[in-house]
Amino acid sequence: MSVNFNVLGLIFASLHDSSLREMTELRTMGSVPFGGRYRLIDFPLSNFVNSGISEVGVITKHNYGSLLDHIGSGRDWDLARKRGGIHILPPYSRTDNREGMYTSRLDTLKNVWSYADHSKAKYVILSNANFVATIDFDPILEQHISTGSDITLVYGTGYYEKEKRTHPAKNTVLEFDNEKYFVSAMVDPDFSGECKIWLETMIVSKNVLSNIVSSASSSGIYSFTKSILQTSGHVYKIMGYEHKDVFMRIDSMQSFYKANMALLDADTRNALFPKGRPVFTKVGDNAPVHYGIDAKVKNSLIADGCIIEGTVENSILFRGVRVAKGAVVKNCVLMQGTIVGADSDINAMITDKNVEVQENAVHTCSVQHPLFIGKGGKA
């Protein structure tokens, strides 16, 4: 694979932590487990690596210990390099911010711009950790360069439904003309229907981004969506690029559960894990799954290191999960180290790491409102 030294990748690992508070109290959004063996940050990292981008900065905010442990030197993504490689960018305190650290995209870039400014890359790709998608940046970059764009916004076509939200995450709906030129951006618009949803991923020419960050610093603006797209969109040449494959936005426990369960569909798995574009993650040296003589498993994803002696249906089990004899697990997402006691019966449950479901326990919940048990808890 050729390496593209003209592109710098930046990942916002913590920008939407507040939308998934149950799982980000002790970790960042980027290190939230997903799909049996992955973390959310594995997808943007793999997208960069598979597109030949070898210089990547991961911007953190707080609770990033598990993220550091997961990424390490970047070797599992072939990012342990002398030139470029991966860099963890911790938060920087700001005297003009009452919370002491950044709160938005532009505020974040102000804090880490010294790192980006030292890069010799001509283009910057900005990506979030709250979208699950497999994106090839090569054709997007080709369009960006050939059209002379200042900014190229990556979007997906999907069904948007206006609803009452109890979390601060916002959906941005984009509008382009027939030539893919940007027209407008709407945040949580008051309508429902098929539309162009911004995947919060974009390519920006570095000199343009430098001017935006510098202007934001002097004028005190913080929001890229409100201050650039909605207010100053006409100043820049902004175009769109449609990502036509599967994408999932993680902005609530319901969407997290739904995204995990969607992996049980073969077409969805094939779209997210296409041949030739692997999703890399930290390698775990675990033994193969052990199935007991009475084990029954149907339509489930079982990670290595699991011990199954009971029944598992329509579920995702992470590494090291144990399901005891007589236990029944249906429609669940069980994270690493979860133990399901003998003769228990659970349905529509999400467990964080090292949860214990006690013997003979019964928890039959609704798939519309799955029960979440926090790290190290008992049920």
N, C-alpha and C positions, 0 to 999 in steps of 0.2 A: 504493500500500500504506500502510495506517495504521500509525503508530508507537505502540508500547506502552511508555510511560515508567514503567509500574508494575513492570516486570520487569528484573532485572539478570541477565545471562548470565555464568557463569564456566566456563572450560574448563581442565581439568587437562591440559596439553600434555606433561608429562613423568612422570606418575605411574607408568607401566608401562614405562619405558625398559628396565629390566633383563630384561624378557621377550623382547626382540628385540635383544639385545646386538650381534649382527653388524651391524645397520643403525643403531644408535643410539650408536655410539662417537663419531661426529662430528656427530650431530644429535639432536634430540628425537624422541619418538614422533610428535608432531604434524606434524613436517616430513618424515616418511617418505613417499617418492613412492608413488603408487597409481594404477592404472588408465590409465596412458599419459600423463596430463597433470595429475593432481591430487596433492595432499598429503592425508594423513589428516585434518588439521585443517580442511580445506575443508568436510567434511560437517557437523560441529557448528556451524561458523561460518555456513554456508548455512542450516542449520535455524533458527538464531536470526534471521537476516535475513529469511527467508521467512515467519517468524511475527511480524514487525514489531518485533523486539527490537533496539534500536539502541545499547544500552549493554552492552559486552562486555569482560570482563577475561580475558586469556590468561595463565595461571600457568605459569611456566617454572622450570627447575631448573639445568640446565647445558647446554653445547653448543647454545645457542639462536641462534647466528649465522645459520644457514640459515633459521630460523623468522622472524627479524626481516627478512631479505632477502625472504622470500616474502610476508609480510603487508604490509610497508611501512607506509604511512599508513592502510591499510584501504580504499583507494579502490575496489578491484576488488569489494568486498563492500558498497559504499555505506556504509562506516563511517567515512569521513573527515568527521567532523561537529564542529561547535562545541559542541553539547550531546550528551553521551553519547559515542558513537564507540567505538573500540577502544583498549584499553590493555594493553601488555605489562607483566606484573608479574614482575620478576626475583626470584630467591631472596633471602631475608633470613637472615643468620646468627643462630643461636640459641646462647646460652651453655649451655643445658641439654641440648643435643643434641651427642653426641660426634662426629657426622659433620659438624657445622657448618651443616646445613640440613635442611629438612623431609624426612620419610620416609613420610608417610601422608596421608590426606585431611584429617583434623581438624588435624594438625600444619601442613599447608599453609594451611588456612583461618586458623589462628592468626596466621600470618606476614603474610597479606594482608588481614586483617579491617579494618584502618584504611581501605583503599580501599573495601571493600564498605559499611562503616559510613557513609561520606560520601554514598553513593548514596541518593536519595529513593525508590527502588523499594520496593514492599511485598513483592515475591516474588523469590526467587532460583532460577534454574535452574542446576543443576550438571551438567556433562557431561564425559565423558572423550574422548580422542582415539584410543583403541584400538578403538572400535566404528565400523563403517561402516554407516550407516543413514540414511534420509531420514525425518525425524520432523516432524510438524506439531504444534507445542506449543499451538496455540489450543484444541483440545478438551480437552487435558490440563489446561491452566490453568483452563478453564471448570469441569471436574469438581472440581479442587482447591478452587476458590472456592465452588462451590455446595454441596459437602459439608462445608465448614468444616474441611478437613484441615490438619494441621500439616505433613505430609510426603506426597508422592505419588511412589511409585517406578514407574519405567517399565520394563516387562519384555517379553520376547518368548518365545513358546512354541517350544521347539526340543528336539532330541534331545541329551541329555547322556550322555556315556560316561565312567565313571570309568577313569582310566588313570594309569600311573606318569608323573609330571611331573618334568622335569629343569630347569624354570624356575620362578620364584617367583610367576607370575601365578596368581590364584585365581578360580575360577568361583563366583558366589554364586547359589544356587537359592532362590527365594522360595515361600512358601505363603500363600495368602489364603483366606478363607472365601467362601461364596456371595455375600456382599454386597461383595466386594472389600476387606474389611478385612484388614490384615496379621496373619498368625499367627506365622510364623517365618522365619528366614533360615539357610541351611546353606551352609557354605563347603566346596567340593570334597567333597560327600557321597559315601558309599560305596555308590552304586547307579548303575545305568544305565537310561535310559528318557526318555520325553518329560516335560518339566517346564517351569517358569517360570524363565527365566534373566534375572537382573537385567542391564540394559544399562548399569549404572553411571551412569544419568541420573535426576535427580529434581527435583521442584519443592518448595521449602521456603519457608514463610512467613518473611520476613526476621527478624521478632522472635523466632521459634522458633529459627532458625539462630543468631542472636546469643546466645541463652541457652545453646545447645549448645556454641558455641565458647568462651563465657566459662566455662562449667562445666568444659570440657575443659582449659582453661588452668589453672584452680585445682586440679583433681584429677589432672592429669598423664596423662590418657588421650589416645590418639592415633587409634585405629581406629574409624571410623564404623560399620563392619559389626559388630565385636565388642562395642564399648562402647555403641552406640545400638540397632542393630537386634536383636542377640542378647541384650543385657542389659536395656536400658531401653525396648524397643519398646512395652511396655504404658503407658508414661508419656505417649506422644504418640498423636495420632490419625493413624495411618499407613494409607494406602490404595494400591491398585495401579491402574495403567493399562496395558492390553496394547497393545503396538505389533504390529500384525498383518501388517506387510509384512516384506520381507527385512532381515535384519541379519547382520553378520559380525563376529566377534571376532578381532582380530589379537593373538595372544599367543605366536607362534613363527614360525620361518621356514616351516614347513609350512602353518600357517594363513594366513600372508601370501601364499604361493604359491597356495593353494587359492582364496582370496578374489579374487585378481587373475584367475585362470583362469576363475572363475565368471562374469566379465563377458562371456565369449564366448557365454554363453547369452542370447538376446534377452529372455526373460521376466525374468531377473535384472536386466539393464540397464534395462528399462522400469520395474521396481520401484524401483531406486535413482535413476533419473533421470526421474521422472514429468513430464509436461507441466504447466507452470505452476509448478513448484517446482525451478528450476535449481540445480545445484551450481556455485557460483562458484569461481573460482581466479584466480591471477595470470595476466594476459594476456601471452602470448609472441608477439612479432612474428616469426614464422617463415614461410618460403616453404612452399607446398604440397608434398606428398609427390611425389618424382620416382621414377617406375618405369622401369627400363631395359627394352630390347626383349626381354630374356630373363627378366624378372622373373615369378615365379609366387607369388601370394599367395592363401591360403585360410583362411577362418574366423579372421581376426586383426584386432586393433585397432592401427592404425598412426597415430601422431601426426604433426602437421605437422613439416616440416623433415627428414624421413627420406629417405634415398636407398636404394632397393631395386633391386638388380641380380641377386640370386639368388632362392632359394626360401624363403618364410616360411609356416608352417602352424601354426594353433592357438597363436598367440603374441601377446604384448602388447609393442609397441615404443613407447618414449617419444620425446620430441622429439630430433631430430638423430641418430638411430641410422643407421648405414650398414651395409648387407649387400652385400658384394662379389660379383662374378660367380662363379658356381659354388658359392657357399656355400649350405648348407642349415640352416635354423633351424626347429626344431619344439618345441612345448610350452615356450616360453621366455618369461621376463619380462626384457626388456633396457632398462635405464634410460638416461637422457639421455647422449648422446655416445658410446655403445658402438659400437665398430667391429668387425665380423665379417669377418675376412680371406677372401681368395679360396679357393675349394675346401675350406673348412672344413665340418665337420658337427657341429652341437651339438643336444642334446636335453635338455629338463628342466633348464635352466640359468637362474639368476637373476644378473644382473650389476648392480652398483651403477654410479654415474656414471663415465663416461670409462674404461671397461674396454676392453682390446684382446684380441680373440680372434685369434690369429695364423693366418697362411695354412696350409692343410692340417691344421689342428688337428682332432682328433676327440674329442668329449666326449659320450658317449651315456649319460646318467644315467637314473634312475628318477623318475617323477613323484611317487612316494611319498617320495622323498628327493632333491629337486633340489639341484644343485651351486650354491653361492653363491660369487661372486667379488667381493671388496671393491673399494671406490672406487679407481680408477686402477690396478687390477691387470691382470695378463696371464694368458691361459689358452692 
